[in-house]
Amino acid sequence: MNLITLSDLIKTKLYLGHSFKQSYLKNNKYIYKSINNIWIIDLIKTSKSLIQSYIFFYNIGFNNTHKILFINSQPQFLKLIEITSKFTSNYYINDKFIPGLFTNWNMIYINIMLLKWFDYLFKLFNKNIFNIKFNKIFRTKFIKLYKKLLFKYKLFKNITNIPNIIFILDINKDKLAFKEAIHLNKYIISILDTNNNDNWINLIIPGNNDNYYSVKLIFQIILTSLLHGNNLKKHN
């Protein structure tokens, strides 16, 4: 990994917080000062947190004993989340969080398995492997139920269990996921902006969680550390 400098953090506007009115004042330990009614995040503390995060994710990649679930509902970060998750064989949710996904996982997992079964049947029916002709009413009901399951659960098809480590990009944007993760005592990681409450977050990365380039820099570090740990494990 190339050395991340203070200049990189400044260029990506990782320091830029919210206005006074939008900010959560109890987070003042991560604030450096204010300029024109905008809070400036302390990049020294951000740098220390990024080093801590690199070590944390490196160990996960090296030990390969834990999965991570990345949660994001903001369209500008969809690709970043998807690439990081797929390259490191982790889970991700890039859409609106389904109520009960964590707290009612067993029931939701049954629906996911039902969707997979429908996927399989749908392919067989289309190829007419059974050489069976189904009447129009049956096909209509089957397709309707299949589309309903697909619409609701297609983004969760590859999730086989809810990991103990949950990365929520913005806890304000995904409040429900945050609440359910707290309820189940999950290890929560998040990018903490000045409008976020730092209570219940286990690993805090102080920074601008609205700007694309700020978030991209953080995810480059996460991706690099996971791959670094995983590759070193393979060569040992």
C-alpha positions as CSV (number, residue, x, y, z in Angstrom):
1,M,0.0,0.0,0.0
2,N,1.3,3.5,-0.9
3,L,1.8,5.8,2.0
4,I,-1.4,7.9,2.7
5,T,-0.3,11.4,3.6
6,L,-2.0,14.3,5.3
7,S,-2.1,15.9,1.9
8,D,-4.3,13.0,0.6
9,L,-6.7,13.4,3.4
10,I,-7.0,17.2,2.6
11,K,-7.4,16.7,-1.1
12,T,-10.3,14.3,-0.6
13,K,-12.0,16.7,1.8
14,L,-12.0,14.1,4.5
15,Y,-11.8,16.9,7.1
16,L,-15.0,18.6,6.0
17,G,-17.8,18.3,8.5
18,H,-21.3,19.7,8.6
19,S,-22.7,23.1,9.7
20,F,-23.3,23.9,13.3
21,K,-27.1,23.3,13.0
22,Q,-26.6,19.8,11.5
23,S,-23.9,18.6,13.8
24,Y,-24.0,16.4,16.8
25,L,-22.1,18.4,19.4
26,K,-21.0,15.5,21.6
27,N,-18.6,14.5,18.9
28,N,-16.4,17.5,19.7
29,K,-13.5,15.2,20.6
30,Y,-13.1,14.6,16.8
31,I,-13.4,18.2,15.8
32,Y,-10.4,20.4,15.2
33,K,-12.1,23.8,14.8
34,S,-14.8,25.6,12.9
35,I,-14.5,27.8,9.7
36,N,-17.5,29.8,8.5
37,N,-20.0,27.8,10.7
38,I,-18.6,24.5,9.3
39,W,-17.0,22.0,11.6
40,I,-13.5,20.8,10.6
41,I,-12.6,17.2,11.6
42,D,-9.3,16.6,13.3
43,L,-7.3,14.8,10.7
44,I,-4.6,13.7,13.2
45,K,-7.3,11.6,14.9
46,T,-8.6,10.4,11.6
47,S,-5.0,9.3,10.6
48,K,-4.7,7.4,13.9
49,S,-8.0,5.7,13.3
50,L,-7.1,4.8,9.7
51,I,-3.9,3.1,11.0
52,Q,-6.0,1.2,13.6
53,S,-8.5,0.3,10.9
54,Y,-5.8,-1.0,8.6
55,I,-4.5,-3.3,11.3
56,F,-8.0,-4.5,12.1
57,F,-8.9,-5.3,8.5
58,Y,-5.5,-6.8,7.9
59,N,-6.0,-9.2,10.7
60,I,-9.4,-10.2,9.4
61,G,-7.9,-10.9,6.0
62,F,-5.0,-12.8,7.4
63,N,-7.0,-15.0,9.9
64,N,-9.9,-15.4,7.5
65,T,-12.2,-16.3,10.4
66,H,-14.8,-13.5,10.1
67,K,-17.0,-12.2,7.4
68,I,-18.0,-8.5,7.2
69,L,-21.4,-7.1,6.1
70,F,-21.1,-3.7,4.4
71,I,-24.3,-1.6,4.5
72,N,-25.0,1.4,2.4
73,S,-28.1,3.0,0.9
74,Q,-26.5,6.0,-0.9
75,P,-26.3,5.6,-4.7
76,Q,-23.0,7.4,-5.1
77,F,-21.2,4.6,-3.1
78,L,-22.8,1.5,-4.6
79,K,-19.8,0.6,-6.8
80,L,-17.3,1.1,-4.0
81,I,-19.2,-1.2,-1.6
82,E,-19.7,-3.8,-4.3
83,I,-16.1,-3.9,-5.4
84,T,-14.7,-4.1,-1.9
85,S,-17.1,-6.8,-0.9
86,K,-16.7,-9.0,-4.0
87,F,-12.9,-8.7,-4.1
88,T,-12.6,-9.8,-0.4
89,S,-15.5,-12.4,-0.5
90,N,-17.6,-10.4,2.0
91,Y,-21.3,-9.5,2.1
92,Y,-22.9,-6.2,1.2
93,I,-26.3,-4.5,1.1
94,N,-26.6,-1.7,-1.3
95,D,-30.2,-0.9,-0.9
96,K,-32.9,0.0,1.7
97,F,-32.5,-2.1,4.8
98,I,-35.3,-4.6,5.3
99,P,-36.8,-4.4,8.8
100,G,-36.0,-7.5,10.8
101,L,-33.1,-8.6,8.6
102,F,-30.9,-9.0,11.7
103,T,-33.5,-9.6,14.4
104,N,-35.7,-11.9,12.3
105,W,-33.0,-13.5,10.2
106,N,-34.2,-17.1,10.4
107,M,-37.5,-16.2,8.8
108,I,-35.9,-14.0,6.1
109,Y,-33.4,-16.8,5.4
110,I,-36.2,-19.2,4.7
111,N,-37.6,-16.7,2.1
112,I,-34.1,-16.4,0.6
113,M,-33.8,-20.2,0.2
114,L,-37.3,-20.2,-1.3
115,L,-36.2,-17.6,-3.8
116,K,-33.2,-19.8,-4.7
117,W,-35.5,-22.8,-5.2
118,F,-37.8,-20.7,-7.4
119,D,-34.7,-19.6,-9.4
120,Y,-33.9,-23.2,-10.0
121,L,-37.4,-24.2,-10.9
122,F,-37.8,-21.2,-13.2
123,K,-34.8,-22.3,-15.2
124,L,-36.1,-25.8,-15.5
125,F,-39.6,-24.7,-16.6
126,N,-38.1,-22.4,-19.2
127,K,-36.0,-25.3,-20.6
128,N,-39.0,-27.6,-20.3
129,I,-36.8,-30.3,-18.9
130,F,-39.8,-32.1,-17.3
131,N,-41.7,-32.0,-20.5
132,I,-44.7,-30.8,-18.5
133,K,-47.2,-28.2,-19.7
134,F,-48.5,-26.0,-16.9
135,N,-51.8,-24.2,-17.2
136,K,-51.9,-20.5,-17.5
137,I,-53.3,-19.9,-14.0
138,F,-50.5,-21.9,-12.4
139,R,-47.8,-20.1,-14.4
140,T,-49.2,-16.7,-13.6
141,K,-49.3,-17.4,-9.9
142,F,-45.8,-18.9,-10.0
143,I,-44.3,-15.9,-11.8
144,K,-46.1,-13.4,-9.6
145,L,-44.8,-15.1,-6.4
146,Y,-41.3,-15.4,-7.9
147,K,-41.2,-11.7,-8.9
148,K,-42.4,-10.7,-5.4
149,L,-39.6,-12.7,-3.8
150,L,-37.0,-11.5,-6.3
151,F,-37.9,-7.8,-5.8
152,K,-37.6,-8.1,-2.0
153,Y,-34.7,-10.5,-1.5
154,K,-32.5,-10.5,-4.7
155,L,-29.9,-8.4,-3.0
156,F,-29.6,-10.8,-0.1
157,K,-29.3,-14.0,-2.1
158,N,-25.6,-14.5,-1.3
159,I,-25.9,-13.9,2.4
160,T,-25.9,-17.2,4.3
161,N,-25.7,-15.7,7.8
162,I,-25.4,-12.3,9.5
163,P,-21.7,-11.8,10.4
164,N,-20.6,-10.4,13.8
165,I,-18.9,-7.5,12.1
166,I,-21.1,-4.9,10.5
167,F,-19.8,-1.9,8.6
168,I,-22.5,0.8,8.3
169,L,-21.2,3.6,6.1
170,D,-23.6,6.3,7.5
171,I,-25.5,5.4,10.7
172,N,-27.9,8.3,10.1
173,K,-28.9,7.1,6.6
174,D,-29.3,3.5,7.9
175,K,-30.7,4.0,11.3
176,L,-32.7,0.7,11.3
177,A,-29.7,-1.4,10.5
178,F,-27.7,0.4,13.2
179,K,-30.5,-0.2,15.8
180,E,-30.8,-3.9,15.0
181,A,-27.0,-4.3,15.0
182,I,-26.9,-2.8,18.5
183,H,-29.7,-5.0,19.6
184,L,-27.8,-8.1,18.6
185,N,-24.5,-6.8,20.1
186,K,-22.7,-6.8,16.7
187,Y,-19.3,-5.2,16.3
188,I,-20.1,-2.0,14.5
189,I,-17.7,0.0,12.3
190,S,-18.7,3.4,10.7
191,I,-17.3,6.5,9.2
192,L,-18.3,9.2,11.8
193,D,-19.2,12.6,10.4
194,T,-20.0,15.6,12.7
195,N,-23.7,14.9,12.4
196,N,-23.4,11.3,13.8
197,N,-23.6,10.0,17.3
198,D,-20.6,7.9,18.2
199,N,-22.3,5.9,20.9
200,W,-22.4,2.1,20.2
201,I,-19.8,2.3,17.4
202,N,-16.9,0.0,18.2
203,L,-14.5,1.1,15.5
204,I,-14.8,4.8,14.6
205,I,-13.3,6.4,11.5
206,P,-13.8,10.2,11.8
207,G,-14.4,11.7,8.4
208,N,-16.6,13.1,5.8
209,N,-19.1,10.3,4.9
210,D,-20.9,12.3,2.2
211,N,-18.1,13.1,-0.2
212,Y,-17.3,10.4,-2.9
213,Y,-13.6,10.9,-2.8
214,S,-13.4,10.8,1.0
215,V,-15.3,7.5,1.2
216,K,-13.3,6.1,-1.8
217,L,-10.0,6.8,0.0
218,I,-11.2,5.0,3.2
219,F,-12.4,2.0,1.1
220,Q,-9.1,1.8,-0.7
221,I,-7.5,1.4,2.6
222,I,-10.0,-1.2,3.7
223,L,-9.7,-3.2,0.5
224,T,-5.9,-3.0,0.5
225,S,-5.6,-4.2,4.1
226,L,-8.0,-7.1,3.6
227,L,-6.2,-8.2,0.5
228,H,-2.8,-7.7,2.1
229,G,-3.7,-9.9,5.0
230,N,-5.2,-12.5,2.8
231,N,-2.3,-12.7,0.4
232,L,0.3,-12.9,3.2
233,K,-1.7,-15.8,4.7
234,K,-1.6,-17.7,1.4
235,H,2.2,-17.3,1.1
236,N,2.9,-18.5,4.7
